[in-house]
Amino acid sequence: MQKLNILIAILLTMFLALAPIKTTVSQTPHELYPFFSKKYAGISIQTNATKETIPNANMTVAMLINCTADGVYIHFLNLTIYGYRHFRYGLEKISLYSTSIINGTFLIYHNITEKNYTITIPDDVWDLTYAELLLKYSIEGSPYPYEEYKEEFPITNVRNVLWEELEQKLSLLNNTLAQLNETFWESFHLNLTVENLAYINRTLLELQHNYTVLQGSLNELDTTRRAAAILTVTTIFFVATTLYMIIRKPKEYY
């Protein structure tokens, strides 16, 4: 009985191992990490973002633009966040978010402009996401009419929770299989293999068949006993009736 309870417990563990595993991300609110920082003539730019997230959750991107000279004019500063959609036959680059941070504006010397953006990750996007910055600006008095740059860099990592869940389930199943194999050996002195399972199954079927045959024999024996008991009672009644008739027979006088 104890071994049966152990087997039931192990099978229950296997069932739980196949159930969906909820994945969470532990991260302090507003905790952002620097992914990009660069100084240009007259300005500097820094990009901070969520370090890690999961599909169907959010990531935050913070842009810091510091003006380090007079007369800095931003023609445009655009931000695009993109990732890769995973599907059966490959990857597809998709835009997750796109915005104009600054457009047609003079910056104030020694002033920091900060912009924050919240982006939702689709359920079929994971691994690294990327940021693209397009910058065009000019400085009054500069010999160059304008400066123009394009920057691309990786930012937030999106965990592949489907793969993580499969790994967890595989680990649980391996542990359960080891326990089940140990219990199987303790119960039957056999290793847990397909052949041995088939052998145990055949043995069980034979035992069930033998039990059915034995039960039928017991039923026949019980019927025979009942018939014998009825016959005995009938015989006793017949003998008693015969004796009674002999005793009661009238005597003949000559």
Rosetta blueprint (number, residue, H / E / L):
1 M L
2 Q H
3 K H
4 L H
5 N H
6 I H
7 L H
8 I H
9 A H
10 I H
11 L H
12 L H
13 T H
14 M H
15 F H
16 L H
17 A H
18 L H
19 A L
20 P L
21 I L
22 K L
23 T L
24 T L
25 V L
26 S L
27 Q L
28 T L
29 P L
30 H L
31 E L
32 L L
33 Y E
34 P E
35 F E
36 F E
37 S E
38 K E
39 K E
40 Y L
41 A L
42 G L
43 I E
44 S E
45 I E
46 Q E
47 T E
48 N E
49 A E
50 T L
51 K L
52 E E
53 T E
54 I L
55 P L
56 N L
57 A L
58 N E
59 M E
60 T E
61 V E
62 A E
63 M E
64 L E
65 I E
66 N E
67 C E
68 T L
69 A L
70 D L
71 G L
72 V E
73 Y E
74 I E
75 H E
76 F E
77 L E
78 N E
79 L E
80 T E
81 I E
82 Y E
83 G E
84 Y E
85 R E
86 H E
87 F E
88 R L
89 Y L
90 G E
91 L E
92 E E
93 K E
94 I E
95 S E
96 L E
97 Y E
98 S E
99 T E
100 S E
101 I E
102 I E
103 N E
104 G E
105 T E
106 F E
107 L L
108 I L
109 Y L
110 H L
111 N L
112 I E
113 T E
114 E E
115 K E
116 N E
117 Y E
118 T E
119 I E
120 T E
121 I L
122 P L
123 D L
124 D L
125 V E
126 W L
127 D E
128 L E
129 T E
130 Y E
131 A E
132 E E
133 L E
134 L E
135 L E
136 K E
137 Y E
138 S E
139 I E
140 E L
141 G L
142 S L
143 P L
144 Y L
145 P L
146 Y L
147 E E
148 E E
149 Y E
150 K E
151 E E
152 E E
153 F E
154 P E
155 I E
156 T E
157 N E
158 V E
159 R L
160 N L
161 V H
162 L H
163 W H
164 E H
165 E H
166 L H
167 E H
168 Q H
169 K H
170 L H
171 S H
172 L H
173 L H
174 N H
175 N H
176 T H
177 L H
178 A H
179 Q H
180 L H
181 N H
182 E H
183 T H
184 F H
185 W H
186 E H
187 S H
188 F H
189 H L
190 L L
191 N L
192 L L
193 T L
194 V H
195 E H
196 N H
197 L H
198 A H
199 Y H
200 I H
201 N H
202 R H
203 T H
204 L H
205 L H
206 E H
207 L H
208 Q H
209 H H
210 N H
211 Y H
212 T H
213 V H
214 L H
215 Q H
216 G H
217 S H
218 L H
219 N H
220 E H
221 L H
222 D H
223 T H
224 T H
225 R H
226 R H
227 A H
228 A H
229 A H
230 I H
231 L H
232 T H
233 V H
234 T H
235 T H
236 I H
237 F H
238 F H
239 V H
240 A H
241 T H
242 T H
243 L H
244 Y H
245 M H
246 I H
247 I H
248 R H
249 K L
250 P L
251 K L
252 E L
253 Y L
254 Y L
